[in-house]
């Protein structure tokens, strides 16, 4: 009889340890933020909870206050960058970057090995070309923004 009692107690302890390990693993998974980046020690809420809090603060009548805060930050950045004074310098930087990206794009195309063209290398090349195209589009948008900024 004592042998069966010890067996039952042992089984209960093993099940308890297993449940503890599984619970710890699930809690650890909850602490990992998307992108496999660990959460900071101060963040105890899930990212979706934080987003819901921000959303509830910024909807309806809170949207005007939110827009006002963004406008203040924009004004500070605009004053710091002093676009009207340095407009020509900023435009030159953007034009030089545009030329540089064009040169990198050409260099990327010409460095392709046409004798050993595989789907993987072609996909990689297309991805890089798309990245360069997106960068040039971003520079064009930035140039239009700088042209539109007044003092």
C-alpha positions as a Markdown table, in Angstrom:
| # | Residue | x | y | z |
|---|---|---|---|---|
| 1 | Unk | 0.0 | 0.0 | 0.0 |
| 2 | Unk | 2.8 | 2.4 | 0.8 |
| 3 | Unk | 4.5 | 1.7 | -2.5 |
| 4 | Unk | 1.3 | 2.7 | -4.4 |
| 5 | Unk | 1.0 | 5.9 | -2.4 |
| 6 | Unk | 4.6 | 7.0 | -3.2 |
| 7 | Unk | 3.9 | 6.2 | -6.9 |
| 8 | Unk | 0.8 | 8.5 | -6.9 |
| 9 | Unk | 2.7 | 11.3 | -5.0 |
| 10 | Unk | 5.5 | 11.0 | -7.6 |
| 11 | Unk | 3.1 | 11.2 | -10.5 |
| 12 | Unk | 1.4 | 14.2 | -9.0 |
| 13 | Unk | 4.8 | 15.9 | -8.5 |
| 14 | Unk | 5.9 | 15.1 | -12.1 |
| 15 | Unk | 2.6 | 16.5 | -13.5 |
| 16 | Unk | 3.0 | 19.6 | -11.3 |
| 17 | Unk | 6.5 | 20.2 | -12.5 |
| 18 | Unk | 5.3 | 19.7 | -16.1 |
| 19 | Unk | 2.5 | 22.2 | -15.7 |
| 20 | Unk | 4.9 | 24.7 | -14.1 |
| 21 | Unk | 7.4 | 24.4 | -17.0 |
| 22 | Unk | 4.6 | 24.8 | -19.6 |
| 23 | Unk | 3.2 | 27.9 | -17.7 |
| 24 | Unk | 6.6 | 29.5 | -17.5 |
| 25 | Unk | 7.2 | 28.9 | -21.3 |
| 26 | Unk | 3.9 | 30.5 | -22.1 |
| 27 | Unk | 4.6 | 33.5 | -19.9 |
| 28 | Unk | 8.0 | 33.9 | -21.6 |
| 29 | Unk | 6.4 | 33.9 | -25.0 |
| 30 | Unk | 4.1 | 36.7 | -23.8 |
| 31 | Unk | 7.1 | 38.9 | -22.9 |
| 32 | Unk | 8.6 | 38.7 | -26.4 |
| 33 | Unk | 7.5 | 41.6 | -28.7 |
| 34 | Unk | 7.0 | 41.2 | -32.4 |
| 35 | Unk | 10.2 | 41.1 | -34.2 |
| 36 | Unk | 11.9 | 39.0 | -31.5 |
| 37 | Unk | 12.9 | 41.9 | -29.5 |
| 38 | Unk | 12.6 | 41.6 | -25.7 |
| 39 | Unk | 10.3 | 44.0 | -23.9 |
| 40 | Unk | 11.8 | 46.5 | -21.5 |
| 41 | Unk | 11.4 | 45.8 | -17.8 |
| 42 | Unk | 9.0 | 48.7 | -17.4 |
| 43 | Unk | 6.6 | 47.5 | -20.1 |
| 44 | Unk | 4.2 | 45.1 | -18.3 |
| 45 | Unk | 1.3 | 45.5 | -20.7 |
| 46 | Unk | 1.1 | 43.9 | -24.1 |
| 47 | Unk | 1.7 | 46.1 | -27.1 |
| 48 | Unk | -1.9 | 45.8 | -28.2 |
| 49 | Unk | -3.0 | 47.2 | -24.8 |
| 50 | Unk | -0.8 | 50.2 | -25.2 |
| 51 | Unk | -2.1 | 50.8 | -28.7 |
| 52 | Unk | -5.7 | 50.6 | -27.4 |
| 53 | Unk | -4.8 | 53.2 | -24.7 |
| 54 | Unk | -3.3 | 55.6 | -27.3 |
| 55 | Unk | -6.2 | 55.0 | -29.6 |
| 56 | Unk | -8.7 | 55.8 | -27.0 |
| 57 | Unk | -6.9 | 59.0 | -26.1 |
| 58 | Unk | -6.5 | 60.2 | -29.7 |
| 59 | Unk | -10.1 | 59.6 | -31.1 |
| 60 | Unk | -12.9 | 62.1 | -31.1 |
| 61 | Unk | -12.1 | 65.2 | -29.1 |
| 62 | Unk | -8.6 | 63.8 | -28.3 |
| 63 | Unk | -7.7 | 64.0 | -32.0 |
| 64 | Unk | -7.5 | 67.8 | -31.9 |
| 65 | Unk | -5.1 | 67.7 | -29.0 |
| 66 | Unk | -3.1 | 65.0 | -30.7 |
| 67 | Unk | -2.8 | 67.1 | -33.9 |
| 68 | Unk | -1.8 | 70.1 | -31.8 |
| 69 | Unk | 1.1 | 68.1 | -30.2 |
| 70 | Unk | 2.2 | 66.9 | -33.6 |
| 71 | Unk | 2.1 | 70.5 | -34.9 |
| 72 | Unk | 4.3 | 71.6 | -32.0 |
| 73 | Unk | 6.9 | 68.9 | -32.7 |
| 74 | Unk | 6.8 | 69.8 | -36.4 |
| 75 | Unk | 7.3 | 73.5 | -35.7 |
| 76 | Unk | 10.3 | 72.7 | -33.4 |
| 77 | Unk | 11.9 | 70.5 | -36.1 |
| 78 | Unk | 11.2 | 73.2 | -38.7 |
| 79 | Unk | 12.9 | 75.8 | -36.6 |
| 80 | Unk | 15.8 | 73.5 | -35.9 |
| 81 | Unk | 16.3 | 72.6 | -39.6 |
| 82 | Unk | 15.9 | 76.3 | -40.7 |
| 83 | Unk | 14.9 | 75.2 | -44.2 |
| 84 | Unk | 14.4 | 78.7 | -45.7 |
| 85 | Unk | 18.1 | 79.6 | -44.9 |
| 86 | Unk | 19.6 | 76.3 | -45.9 |
| 87 | Unk | 17.2 | 75.3 | -48.7 |
| 88 | Unk | 19.9 | 75.3 | -51.4 |
| 89 | Unk | 22.2 | 73.2 | -49.3 |
| 90 | Unk | 19.4 | 70.7 | -48.5 |
| 91 | Unk | 18.4 | 70.6 | -52.2 |
| 92 | Unk | 22.1 | 69.9 | -53.2 |
| 93 | Unk | 22.3 | 67.0 | -50.7 |
| 94 | Unk | 19.1 | 65.5 | -52.1 |
| 95 | Unk | 20.3 | 65.9 | -55.7 |
| 96 | Unk | 23.7 | 64.3 | -54.9 |
| 97 | Unk | 21.9 | 61.4 | -53.1 |
| 98 | Unk | 19.7 | 61.0 | -56.2 |
| 99 | Unk | 22.7 | 60.8 | -58.5 |
| 100 | Unk | 24.5 | 58.4 | -56.0 |
| 101 | Unk | 21.5 | 56.1 | -55.9 |
| 102 | Unk | 21.4 | 56.1 | -59.7 |
| 103 | Unk | 25.0 | 55.2 | -59.9 |
| 104 | Unk | 24.6 | 52.4 | -57.3 |
| 105 | Unk | 21.6 | 51.1 | -59.3 |
| 106 | Unk | 23.7 | 51.0 | -62.5 |
| 107 | Unk | 26.6 | 49.3 | -60.7 |
| 108 | Unk | 24.2 | 46.7 | -59.3 |
| 109 | Unk | 22.8 | 45.9 | -62.7 |
| 110 | Unk | 26.2 | 45.7 | -64.3 |
| 111 | Unk | 27.7 | 43.5 | -61.5 |
| 112 | Unk | 25.1 | 40.8 | -62.2 |
| 113 | Unk | 26.6 | 37.5 | -63.4 |
| 114 | Unk | 24.7 | 36.7 | -66.6 |
| 115 | Unk | 26.4 | 33.3 | -66.9 |
| 116 | Unk | 25.1 | 32.2 | -63.5 |
| 117 | Unk | 21.6 | 33.7 | -63.3 |
| 118 | Unk | 19.4 | 31.8 | -61.0 |
| 119 | Unk | 15.9 | 32.6 | -59.6 |
| 120 | Unk | 17.4 | 33.5 | -56.3 |
| 121 | Unk | 19.9 | 36.0 | -57.7 |
| 122 | Unk | 17.3 | 37.5 | -60.0 |
| 123 | Unk | 14.9 | 37.9 | -57.1 |
| 124 | Unk | 17.7 | 39.5 | -55.1 |
| 125 | Unk | 18.5 | 41.9 | -57.9 |
| 126 | Unk | 14.9 | 42.9 | -58.4 |
| 127 | Unk | 14.5 | 43.5 | -54.6 |
| 128 | Unk | 17.6 | 45.8 | -54.7 |
| 129 | Unk | 16.3 | 47.6 | -57.7 |
| 130 | Unk | 12.9 | 48.2 | -56.0 |
| 131 | Unk | 14.7 | 49.4 | -52.9 |
| 132 | Unk | 16.7 | 52.0 | -55.0 |
| 133 | Unk | 13.5 | 53.0 | -56.9 |
| 134 | Unk | 11.7 | 53.6 | -53.6 |
| 135 | Unk | 14.6 | 55.6 | -52.3 |
| 136 | Unk | 14.6 | 57.8 | -55.3 |
| 137 | Unk | 10.8 | 58.3 | -55.0 |
| 138 | Unk | 11.3 | 59.3 | -51.4 |
| 139 | Unk | 13.9 | 61.8 | -52.4 |
| 140 | Unk | 11.5 | 63.3 | -54.9 |
| 141 | Unk | 8.8 | 63.6 | -52.3 |
| 142 | Unk | 11.3 | 65.2 | -49.9 |
| 143 | Unk | 12.4 | 67.7 | -52.6 |
| 144 | Unk | 8.7 | 68.7 | -53.1 |
| 145 | Unk | 8.3 | 69.1 | -49.4 |
| 146 | Unk | 11.4 | 71.4 | -49.1 |
| 147 | Unk | 10.1 | 73.4 | -52.1 |
| 148 | Unk | 6.8 | 73.9 | -50.3 |
| 149 | Unk | 8.2 | 75.0 | -47.0 |
| 150 | Unk | 7.9 | 78.7 | -46.4 |
| 151 | Unk | 9.5 | 80.8 | -43.6 |
